[in-house]
Structures are given as structure tokens and as C-alpha cells.
Amino acid sequence: MFYDCISLKNIEELKFLDTKEIKNFSSMFYGCKSLSDIEGLENWNVSNGNNFSYMFNGCKLLSDLKGLEKWNVSNGNNFSCMFERCELLSDIKGLENWNVSNGNNFSYMFSGCKLLSDLKGLETWNVSNGNKFSYIFKGCELLSGVKGLENWNLSNGNNFSCMFERCELLSDIKGLENWNVSNGKDFLGMFYGCKSLSDINGLENWNVSNGNNFSYMFSGCKLVDIEGLENWNVSNGNNFSNMFSGCKLLSNLKGLENWNVSNGNNFSEMFYGCKLLADIEGLENWNVSNGNNFSCMFYGCESLSDIKGLVFWNVSSGKVFSYMLFG
């Protein structure tokens, strides 16, 4: 309705709009980059709404959501990209009473909210019907912890790709320890670029047995050790490319010694740029017989001097080995 109205600032007159029959609110204020005050919407009846995707996407001056705190969104199923690129949004407490129990798509919902540091407004959300959570907090650069997400029921979630991508201050993820991700298939880039993340023990009990894509999952993290992953069942995984690339403080791989990677076909750049990695004995029993791409797997591992752990690898199916040990 107001898509790309880039000069729209005052929506006070919309408080009289009769919205009770509206079902689709998608992209209603998309790109309204001058809009900073939405309190005029506080009495809107959105109880019949099912699609709220992209509704405030790109509202760069929006800093809080107080105008939405009374909204009844109980029929909503699509919340994807709703507040994406709201770069000044720092307060989401206005959403704490939202009933999102029918929601299935939450992907990109807060992606690019650079000033969002507190997720407490989401702590009572029932997301048990949600299946898509990809990119939901991507680029939330000030987010240092996950307080507010501890009790989320993600048992129906299947896509967690890039969920916390480039949350550069994220250092505490212990609140995720009770997450049920057993239906998760895609974990691509889940913590990609989380430069401050050094401790992943909060993930030690995760059931990732249905996961097939683990590429870039911890790429660029400040990991010291990965022993918190020692009990992970990755037997369905086929893509492990760049999983730990750029983990500059990682010195050994003992946490991976019992991993069943027999279905893996792509191991390219898996430990690329792990400058302190000196011990790879944890990989000596890996079955990589289905692997076809090993390119740059240990590229840039400057401290690696002993590769005895690879002696018994069956790489007969391999097709790409370029720069595997380069650097």
C-alpha cells in the first residue's frame, strides 16, 4: 500500500483505518525509510491478518515497536522479513505479548537490525509451529547473548541456515543448550562470522542427526576448542565445506574424533585458515570414502606439521584435491 514511500514520516491519520477484514499486510510499509513513529497503528485490528511478511522492511529510522504492542497476530503464519533492515531498531519489547503460535515462517524477521542487542521481548513467544528460522538475526551486530530465546520450542524447525550470521559480538550461546533442533536439515552458516564466539559448549547436547548441510556453520568464529561437538551425530551430513574455516585459535580437532562423516562428499576448505591448528589426530578414523571435493581443506594451516592422521583415509572417490595442504 505504501511500498517505497521514502518520504512518508507521519502516519497518524491511519489510526482511523478499518483493518479488521484485511488478511494480507505484506510489504505495506516496505522501504519507508523516513518512517520513525508507528504509534498511530496501536489500535489497529489485525486479528484476521495471516501474512505480515516484509511489512516494515527497510524502515531504517524505526527504533521501537511500541505502536504494535496491542496487536492480535494470532492468525499470522508468515512473519518473514517483517523488520528486516530496520537499522535503528533497538527495542522490541513491544512484541512481548504477541501470540505467534500459528507462525511457520520467521526467516529474516530481524535481519540487519544492527542496533538490536536485547531479545528479551521474545522470551514468551510460542514458535512451536515454526519451520523456517533462516537468517532471522543475521547482521544483529550488537547482539552479545541469546537471552530471551532459551525456552523457544524449535521442534518443527528444519531450516536454521545463517540464523546468527555476522552477529559479531555474540559470545554467549549457553541459552541454546535445551533447543530441540532434531528436525533441522540445514545448518549452513548458522554462526558464520560470529567473531567473538569462542565457547560452543552450549550446543553439546544438540541432536543434529537429520542435518545434511553444515557448510560455513562456524566459519570465522573465534573457537578455542570444539570438544562441545564430540557427541554430535552428523551421519546424514553431506556438505562440510568451510565448516570451521577461519577459526584462527583452533589448535586441535579432538572433539571430532568420533564423527561419522561417511555420507560427506564436500570437505572443501573445511579448516581453511586455521592458523594454530597443529594436531589433526582426531580425524584419523574418519571414513571419507564418499568424499569427492577436498580442495583447500587445510589451506593456510600454518602450524600443521604432522599429517599422520590422514594416512588411512580412503580418498579414492576424490576428484578435487587442489591446494588441500597449501600454505
Beta strands, then each sheet from edge to edge (+ up, - down):
end
